[in-house]
Amino acid sequence: MTRRLTAIGIVPALLWLLSACNDQGAQPPQAATSGGTPAATGKKSAIHPPPAVQARLRTEPAALRAVPEQVTAPGEVALDLKQVAKITSRIGGQVEQIHVQLGDRVKKGQPLIAIGSLQLDQLIEEYLVGKAQADVAENSFRRTKKLRADDIVTERKLIEDKGLYLETQARFQHIREKLTNMGVSTAELDRGQHEERHLYTLTAPIAGTVVTQNAVRGQGVAPGDELFEVVDTGRVWVFANLPIEQARKFKEGDSGTITPKGGDAVVAPLTYLAPVADETTRTIRVRFEVANLKGELKPREYVEVALVWSGPPVLSVPITAMTTIENTHGLFIETGEGYMFVPIETGREGGGWIEIRRGVQEGDRIVTNGVFDLKNVLLKEHIGSGE
């Protein structure tokens, strides 16, 4: 009976011991060391590269520099309106002669077209008659003035001749201005014999290329008709639209780079920023004046426009110093213990430099050459350690 009770008391004790063992087995194991690199886990350990790698390493201090920021936008080439001339007739008539045709290069003052006009003949007739009357009235007034000085004629006669002289001069001057405004040289009229029909000749106001021809021989012409268009593409405009926040960084006189498709880049000054934003796109229209002596830029073609803004100095390093280890951007810095990989936060980049906002301080020695070699050493040490 006593042995039976003893056995019954031992059973609960065994069950309690087994329960305690199971509780210990249910506890989670200690966290194993992550398989990531020291840089990825936050553990920073110095790297000691072999002499061959050490010899290839180059360092320089992180310093404050102006990091250029490049702004690009699509642009379009346009004609410089100061280099465009539309040739129109100021008088009605008929085309008698055509001196140039589409595609011809012309010089300033070169004849383009000759128009026969009855209206021109009438104006020339009025000019010649008015000139003759003005000459007669002038001679008569001078003679009367001398005679009046000798008290041979009356004061009334002097006043009448003076009035006639002034009237004929005013009429003659009016006709002369009409012909001059039409481009007719009155000096040639004064020298000519006027035995042949006069032609109204239009000349090129600028040097350039004839890009439009709307006239053929025998065609009737009315005042205002456009007969030719001459353009000079030796200088063109390039327009682009920039977001307002980007346009604020630039001013007239800044330089931009114009790059046509399949062509060479050209540097040109920024000559205009629109004072008002576009109502639809909320952008600022900008214009560049581009020298185009070789004619590589064609009006209405699309190009790429690039502007560079430096801004205030910021902590920066060469872009070549950056590397990525397990999706972490960072730099290798030189310390007294060796080399260490540190994660960084970057900002804008340009001109081969990148802004560092967090991770290093001014004066830290940054590895700029041999970054790939150090990365390989770090990875090998990590694999060799079994981490």
C-alpha positions in Angstrom: 0.0 0.0 0.0 2.8 2.3 0.9 4.7 1.6 -2.4 1.5 2.3 -4.4 1.2 5.7 -2.8 4.8 6.5 -3.5 4.4 5.7 -7.2 1.3 7.9 -7.4 3.3 10.8 -5.9 6.2 10.3 -8.3 4.0 10.6 -11.4 3.0 14.2 -10.9 6.7 15.1 -10.3 7.7 13.5 -13.6 5.0 15.3 -15.5 6.1 18.6 -14.0 9.7 18.0 -15.1 8.6 17.1 -18.6 6.5 20.2 -18.8 9.5 22.3 -17.8 11.6 20.7 -20.5 9.0 21.4 -23.2 8.8 25.1 -22.1 12.5 25.5 -22.6 12.4 23.9 -26.1 9.6 26.2 -27.2 11.7 29.3 -26.6 13.0 30.9 -29.9 16.6 30.4 -30.6 19.0 33.3 -30.3 19.0 35.6 -33.4 21.7 34.6 -35.8 24.0 37.1 -37.3 22.5 38.5 -40.5 24.0 37.4 -43.7 24.3 41.1 -44.9 27.5 43.0 -45.1 28.6 45.3 -42.2 27.4 48.3 -44.2 24.0 46.9 -44.6 23.5 45.8 -41.0 24.9 49.0 -39.5 28.1 47.3 -38.3 31.1 49.3 -39.4 34.4 47.6 -39.6 37.6 48.8 -41.1 38.8 47.3 -44.4 42.5 46.5 -44.8 43.2 46.1 -48.5 46.3 44.3 -49.8 49.2 46.4 -50.9 48.4 45.9 -54.6 44.9 47.4 -54.1 46.3 50.1 -51.7 48.6 51.4 -54.4 45.6 52.0 -56.7 43.6 54.0 -54.2 43.2 57.8 -54.4 41.4 59.9 -51.9 40.4 63.6 -51.7 38.5 65.5 -49.0 34.8 66.1 -49.2 34.4 69.9 -49.7 32.0 72.6 -50.4 31.5 73.1 -54.2 29.0 74.6 -56.5 27.3 71.6 -58.1 26.0 72.5 -61.5 22.4 71.5 -62.2 21.4 71.0 -65.8 18.0 71.9 -67.0 16.9 70.5 -70.3 13.8 71.1 -72.5 12.7 70.5 -76.0 13.1 73.5 -78.3 12.1 74.6 -81.7 14.2 76.6 -84.3 12.5 79.7 -85.7 13.4 82.5 -88.1 14.9 85.6 -86.6 12.3 88.1 -87.5 14.9 90.8 -88.1 16.2 88.6 -90.8 13.0 88.2 -92.7 11.7 90.4 -95.5 8.4 90.1 -97.4 8.5 92.0 -100.7 5.1 93.5 -101.7 4.1 96.0 -104.3 2.9 99.4 -103.3 1.3 100.1 -106.7 -1.0 98.3 -109.1 0.3 97.0 -112.4 1.6 94.1 -114.4 4.7 92.0 -114.0 7.1 92.8 -116.8 10.4 91.2 -115.7 11.5 88.7 -113.0 15.1 88.8 -112.1 15.3 86.0 -109.5 13.6 82.8 -108.7 12.9 80.5 -105.7 16.1 79.4 -104.0 18.4 82.2 -105.3 20.8 83.9 -103.0 20.4 87.7 -103.3 22.3 90.7 -102.0 20.8 93.8 -100.4 19.6 96.1 -103.1 19.5 93.5 -105.8 16.6 93.9 -108.3 13.9 91.2 -107.9 11.0 92.1 -110.1 9.9 94.9 -112.5 6.3 96.0 -112.7 4.8 98.2 -115.4 2.1 100.6 -114.1 0.0 103.3 -115.6 -0.3 104.8 -112.1 3.5 105.0 -111.9 3.6 106.7 -115.3 1.1 109.3 -114.1 3.0 110.0 -110.9 6.2 110.4 -112.9 4.4 112.8 -115.3 3.1 114.8 -112.3 6.6 114.8 -110.8 8.2 116.2 -114.0 5.6 118.8 -114.5 5.7 119.8 -110.8 9.5 120.1 -111.0 9.3 122.3 -114.1 6.7 124.5 -112.5 8.7 124.8 -109.3 11.8 125.8 -111.2 9.9 128.5 -113.1 8.3 129.8 -110.0 11.6 130.0 -108.2 13.3 131.9 -111.0 10.4 134.3 -111.2 10.4 134.9 -107.5 14.2 135.6 -107.4 13.9 138.0 -110.4 11.0 139.9 -108.8 12.8 140.1 -105.5 15.7 141.9 -107.3 13.4 144.2 -109.1 11.6 145.1 -105.9 14.9 145.9 -104.4 15.4 148.5 -107.2 11.8 149.7 -106.7 10.9 148.6 -110.2 7.9 146.4 -109.3 5.3 146.7 -106.6 5.2 145.0 -103.3 2.1 143.2 -104.4 3.9 141.6 -107.3 6.6 140.4 -105.0 4.0 138.8 -102.6 2.2 137.1 -105.5 5.3 135.6 -106.9 6.4 134.4 -103.5 3.1 132.7 -102.9 3.2 131.0 -106.3 6.8 129.8 -105.6 5.8 128.3 -102.2 2.7 126.6 -103.7 4.6 125.0 -106.5 7.4 123.9 -104.2 4.8 122.2 -101.8 3.1 120.4 -104.7 6.4 119.2 -106.1 7.6 118.0 -102.7 4.4 116.0 -102.1 4.8 114.2 -105.5 8.4 113.6 -104.8 7.7 112.0 -101.4 5.1 109.7 -103.0 7.7 108.3 -105.5 10.4 108.0 -102.8 8.0 106.0 -100.5 7.4 103.6 -103.4 11.2 103.1 -103.8 11.5 105.1 -107.0 14.8 107.1 -107.2 14.0 110.7 -108.1 17.7 111.3 -108.9 17.3 108.8 -111.8 14.2 110.7 -113.0 16.1 114.0 -112.9 18.8 112.5 -115.2 16.6 110.5 -117.5 15.3 111.3 -121.0 11.9 109.7 -120.2 11.4 108.5 -123.7 10.7 104.8 -122.6 8.1 103.4 -120.3 9.1 103.5 -116.6 9.1 100.3 -114.6 8.5 99.9 -110.9 11.5 97.8 -109.7 11.4 96.1 -106.4 14.8 95.3 -104.7 15.9 93.0 -101.9 15.8 94.9 -98.6 18.2 92.4 -97.0 20.7 89.8 -98.2 19.5 86.2 -98.0 17.7 83.4 -99.9 14.4 83.6 -101.8 12.1 81.1 -100.0 8.8 82.2 -101.5 7.9 83.3 -105.0 4.4 84.3 -105.9 4.9 86.1 -109.2 5.2 85.1 -112.8 5.6 87.3 -115.9 2.4 88.9 -117.1 0.7 88.5 -113.7 -1.5 91.4 -112.5 -0.4 92.9 -109.3 -2.4 94.9 -106.7 -1.0 97.1 -103.9 -0.1 94.9 -100.9 0.3 91.7 -102.9 3.2 89.6 -101.5 5.5 88.7 -104.4 8.7 87.3 -102.7 10.0 86.4 -99.3 13.7 86.6 -98.5 15.2 85.2 -95.3 18.7 85.1 -93.9 19.2 82.0 -91.8 22.7 83.1 -90.7 21.2 83.8 -87.4 18.1 82.0 -86.0 16.0 81.9 -82.9 15.4 78.9 -80.7 12.4 78.8 -78.4 11.8 76.6 -75.4 9.4 76.5 -72.4 10.6 76.1 -68.9 8.7 75.5 -65.7 8.4 78.7 -63.7 10.5 77.4 -60.8 13.3 76.5 -63.2 13.0 79.7 -65.2 13.6 81.8 -62.1 17.1 80.4 -61.9 18.2 82.1 -65.1 18.5 85.5 -66.5 19.1 87.2 -69.9 22.8 86.8 -70.9 23.1 83.2 -69.5 24.5 80.7 -72.0 22.6 77.6 -73.2 23.5 74.7 -75.4 21.4 73.9 -78.4 21.8 70.3 -79.8 20.0 69.3 -83.0 19.3 65.7 -83.8 22.4 64.3 -85.6 24.2 67.6 -85.4 26.8 69.4 -83.3 25.9 71.3 -80.1 26.0 75.1 -80.3 26.4 77.5 -77.4 24.1 80.6 -77.6 23.1 83.4 -75.3 19.7 83.6 -73.6 18.1 86.8 -75.0 14.5 86.7 -73.8 12.5 85.4 -70.9 8.7 85.9 -71.2 7.5 88.2 -68.3 4.1 86.3 -68.4 3.6 82.6 -68.0 1.7 80.6 -70.6 -2.0 80.4 -69.6 -2.3 76.8 -70.5 1.0 75.2 -69.6 2.0 77.6 -66.8 5.5 77.7 -68.3 7.9 80.5 -69.2 8.9 80.9 -72.9 12.6 81.6 -73.4 14.5 82.5 -76.5 18.1 82.0 -77.7 19.8 83.8 -80.6 22.0 81.3 -82.4 24.7 82.0 -85.0 23.9 79.7 -87.9 26.5 80.6 -90.5 26.7 77.0 -91.8 23.0 76.6 -91.9 22.9 73.5 -89.8 19.9 74.6 -87.9 16.7 74.6 -89.9 13.7 76.7 -88.9 10.8 74.6 -87.6 13.1 71.7 -86.6 13.1 70.4 -83.0 16.2 70.5 -80.9 17.3 70.0 -77.3 18.0 73.0 -75.1 20.2 72.7 -72.0 20.9 75.3 -69.4 23.3 74.9 -66.4 22.6 76.5 -63.0 25.4 76.3 -60.3 23.7 77.5 -57.2 25.3 78.0 -53.8 28.2 75.7 -52.7 27.2 72.4 -51.1 29.1 69.5 -49.6 30.0 67.3 -52.7 32.2 64.5 -53.9 32.9 63.1 -57.4 30.2 60.9 -58.8 32.9 58.2 -59.4 33.3 57.9 -55.6 29.8 56.5 -55.2 29.0 52.8 -55.1 26.1 50.5 -54.1 26.3 47.5 -51.7 23.1 45.5 -51.2 20.9 48.4 -52.4 22.7 50.9 -50.1 24.3 53.9 -51.7 27.5 54.9 -50.0 31.1 56.0 -50.0 34.4 54.6 -48.8 36.2 56.9 -46.4 39.8 56.7 -45.2 40.2 56.5 -41.4 43.1 55.9 -39.1 42.1 52.3 -38.8 41.7 51.6 -42.6 38.8 52.2 -45.0 35.2 52.1 -44.1 32.0 52.0 -46.1 29.4 54.6 -45.0 25.8 55.0 -46.3 24.9 58.4 -47.6 22.0 60.6 -48.6 22.5 62.4 -51.9 21.1 65.5 -53.5 21.4 67.0 -57.0 24.2 66.1 -59.3 25.9 67.6 -62.3 29.3 68.3 -63.9 30.7 65.1 -62.5 29.8 66.0 -58.9 27.1 64.9 -56.5 25.7 66.7 -53.4 26.1 64.8 -50.1 23.3 65.7 -47.6 24.0 63.1 -44.9 26.7 60.5 -44.1 30.0 62.3 -44.4 31.4 65.6 -43.1 33.5 68.3 -44.8 37.1 67.2 -44.7 36.5 63.5 -44.6 38.9 61.7 -47.0 36.8 60.1 -49.7 38.1 57.3 -51.9 37.7 58.5 -55.5 39.8 56.0 -57.4 39.8 52.2 -56.6 36.3 52.1 -55.3 35.5 48.9 -57.2 38.6 47.3 -55.8 37.6 48.2 -52.2 34.1 46.9 -52.8 35.6 43.5 -53.9 37.8 43.4 -50.8 34.8 44.1 -48.6 32.7 41.4 -50.2 35.6 38.9 -50.0 36.2 39.6 -46.3 32.4 39.2 -45.7 32.4 35.8 -47.5 35.6 34.6 -45.8 34.2 35.5 -42.4 31.1 33.3 -43.0 28.8 36.2 -42.0 
